[in-house]
Amino acid sequence: MKAVPLVRRRVVLAADAFAEIVVWRVGEPVPPSGHPFKYRLAYVVRGECVVRYDNERGKGDHRHFDMRESDYAFSSPEQLMLDFNADIARWNHEHRRS
């Protein structure tokens, strides 16, 4: 099965910030992930990616927050969106953005 795009969206959140959300359903998991999704979610402020969730071959599911990378426990696309949105709110709060 070829990769099937499920979501491809760019959402402008402020004059200098946007979120880009891309999710595919894949025929086989992207190792070492064990689920049938490939994704890339990014929050970009003033041209800099400050929050990112993605999975890639060899690394699996992980997130980037303020230049720090950590493992991410993927459970569903819905939970992924909730976690991503929570990190956007957290980043905005920590950097005094409304």
RAWOMO-V268707 format. One record per residue. N is the residue number from 1. PSI is psi as a letter, one per 40 degrees, with the letter a starting at -180 (* if undefined). D_FIRST is the distance of its C-alpha to the first C-alpha in whole Angstrom. Layout:
BEGIN
<<N & PSI & D_FIRST> <N & PSI & D_FIRST>>
END
This chain:
BEGIN
<<1 & h & 0> <2 & i & 4> <3 & h & 7> <4 & h & 8> <5 & h & 12> <6 & d & 14> <7 & h & 18> <8 & h & 19> <9 & i & 23> <10 & h & 26> <11 & h & 29> <12 & h & 33> <13 & e & 35> <14 & i & 38> <15 & d & 39> <16 & e & 38> <17 & i & 35> <18 & i & 32> <19 & h & 28> <20 & h & 25> <21 & h & 22> <22 & h & 18> <23 & h & 16> <24 & i & 12> <25 & h & 9> <26 & i & 7> <27 & d & 5> <28 & i & 8> <29 & i & 11> <30 & h & 13> <31 & h & 16> <32 & e & 19> <33 & i & 17> <34 & e & 16> <35 & i & 14> <36 & f & 11> <37 & i & 12> <38 & h & 13> <39 & i & 17> <40 & h & 20> <41 & h & 23> <42 & i & 26> <43 & h & 30> <44 & h & 32> <45 & h & 36> <46 & f & 38> <47 & e & 35> <48 & h & 34> <49 & h & 31> <50 & d & 33> <51 & h & 30> <52 & h & 27> <53 & h & 24> <54 & i & 21> <55 & h & 19> <56 & i & 18> <57 & h & 18> <58 & d & 21> <59 & d & 22> <60 & a & 20> <61 & h & 21> <62 & i & 25> <63 & i & 27> <64 & h & 29> <65 & h & 33> <66 & f & 36> <67 & e & 35> <68 & h & 34> <69 & h & 31> <70 & i & 30> <71 & i & 27> <72 & h & 26> <73 & g & 25> <74 & h & 22> <75 & d & 22> <76 & i & 20> <77 & d & 19> <78 & d & 23> <79 & d & 25> <80 & d & 23> <81 & d & 25> <82 & d & 28> <83 & d & 28> <84 & d & 28> <85 & d & 30> <86 & d & 33> <87 & d & 33> <88 & d & 33> <89 & d & 36> <90 & d & 37> <91 & d & 37> <92 & d & 39> <93 & d & 42> <94 & d & 42> <95 & e & 43> <96 & f & 45> <97 & i & 43> <98 & * & 43>>
END
